[in-house]
Amino acid sequence: MYQFVVMKGSFNKLIQSETPVLIDFYADWCAPCKMLTPILKDIKSEVGDRLKVVKIDVDNNNEIASRFQIRGVPTMMLFREGKVLWRQSGVLPKDAILNAIDPYL
């Protein structure tokens, strides 16, 4: 899992990946966002290279947050080949996230 620094065109390239990309739209001031981070780390360690996990700070990436109509954080979105496969706002348990994204891995 890594932080994402947006450079022109890099976000679009990221979500075009054949490997599914789970994006965690978060904010540093958001307590639930901090609760989600260790859950996502566990998921990444469990699924390995079948999934990329990326955190995007909405305060530093307003254009992307606006483009995907992120109204609350945390919001998770799963992309593959530029398509949104799954979206969920709020903190979910690890098993619930895995059950939701597993069909796309």
C-alpha positions as CSV (number, residue, x, y, z in Angstrom):
1,M,0.0,0.0,0.0
2,Y,1.3,3.4,-0.8
3,Q,0.4,7.1,-0.8
4,F,-0.3,8.5,-4.2
5,V,1.1,11.8,-5.4
6,V,-0.9,12.9,-8.4
7,M,1.0,14.0,-11.5
8,K,-0.7,14.9,-14.7
9,G,-2.0,11.8,-16.3
10,S,-0.7,9.5,-13.6
11,F,-4.0,8.8,-12.0
12,N,-5.6,7.7,-15.3
13,K,-2.6,5.4,-16.0
14,L,-3.0,3.9,-12.5
15,I,-6.7,3.0,-12.9
16,Q,-6.1,1.6,-16.4
17,S,-4.2,-1.3,-14.8
18,E,-5.2,-4.9,-15.6
19,T,-4.5,-5.6,-11.9
20,P,-7.4,-4.3,-9.8
21,V,-6.6,-1.1,-7.9
22,L,-8.4,-0.4,-4.6
23,I,-8.3,3.3,-3.9
24,D,-8.9,4.6,-0.4
25,F,-10.0,8.3,-0.6
26,Y,-9.1,9.6,2.8
27,A,-8.2,12.7,4.8
28,D,-5.6,13.1,7.5
29,W,-8.1,14.6,9.9
30,C,-10.6,11.7,9.5
31,A,-10.7,9.3,12.4
32,P,-12.5,6.5,10.5
33,C,-9.9,6.8,7.8
34,K,-7.3,6.0,10.3
35,M,-9.3,2.9,11.4
36,L,-9.4,1.7,7.8
37,T,-5.6,1.8,7.1
38,P,-4.7,-1.3,9.1
39,I,-7.6,-3.2,7.5
40,L,-6.4,-2.3,4.1
41,K,-2.8,-3.3,5.0
42,D,-4.1,-6.8,6.1
43,I,-6.1,-7.1,2.9
44,K,-3.0,-6.2,0.8
45,S,-0.8,-8.7,2.6
46,E,-3.5,-11.4,2.2
47,V,-4.1,-11.0,-1.6
48,G,-0.6,-10.0,-2.6
49,D,0.0,-9.0,-6.2
50,R,-3.6,-9.7,-7.2
51,L,-4.5,-6.2,-5.9
52,K,-2.9,-2.8,-5.8
53,V,-4.0,-0.6,-2.8
54,V,-3.5,3.1,-3.0
55,K,-4.4,5.9,-0.6
56,I,-5.4,9.3,-2.1
57,D,-5.7,12.3,0.2
58,V,-8.8,14.2,-0.9
59,D,-7.6,17.5,0.5
60,N,-4.5,17.4,-1.7
61,N,-6.3,15.9,-4.7
62,N,-9.5,18.0,-5.0
63,E,-9.8,17.5,-8.8
64,I,-9.8,13.7,-8.5
65,A,-12.2,13.7,-5.5
66,S,-14.5,16.0,-7.4
67,R,-14.3,13.9,-10.6
68,F,-15.5,10.8,-8.7
69,Q,-18.0,12.7,-6.5
70,I,-16.3,11.8,-3.2
71,R,-18.6,13.4,-0.6
72,G,-17.4,11.6,2.5
73,V,-14.3,9.9,3.6
74,P,-13.2,7.2,3.7
75,T,-14.5,6.1,0.3
76,M,-13.1,3.0,-1.3
77,M,-13.3,2.5,-5.1
78,L,-12.1,-0.6,-7.0
79,F,-10.9,0.0,-10.6
80,R,-9.7,-2.2,-13.4
81,E,-9.0,-1.1,-16.9
82,G,-10.4,2.3,-16.1
83,K,-13.8,1.0,-14.9
84,V,-15.3,1.3,-11.5
85,L,-16.1,-2.2,-10.3
86,W,-17.1,-1.4,-6.7
87,R,-17.6,1.6,-4.4
88,Q,-18.3,1.9,-0.7
89,S,-18.1,4.8,1.8
90,G,-17.3,4.2,5.4
91,V,-15.3,1.7,7.3
92,L,-16.1,-2.0,6.7
93,P,-14.6,-5.1,8.4
94,K,-11.9,-6.9,6.5
95,D,-14.1,-9.8,5.6
96,A,-16.8,-7.6,4.1
97,I,-14.3,-5.8,1.9
98,L,-12.7,-9.1,0.8
99,N,-16.1,-10.6,0.0
100,A,-17.0,-7.5,-2.1
101,I,-13.8,-7.3,-4.1
102,D,-13.0,-11.0,-4.4
103,P,-15.0,-11.6,-7.6
104,Y,-12.8,-9.0,-9.3
105,L,-9.4,-10.4,-8.2
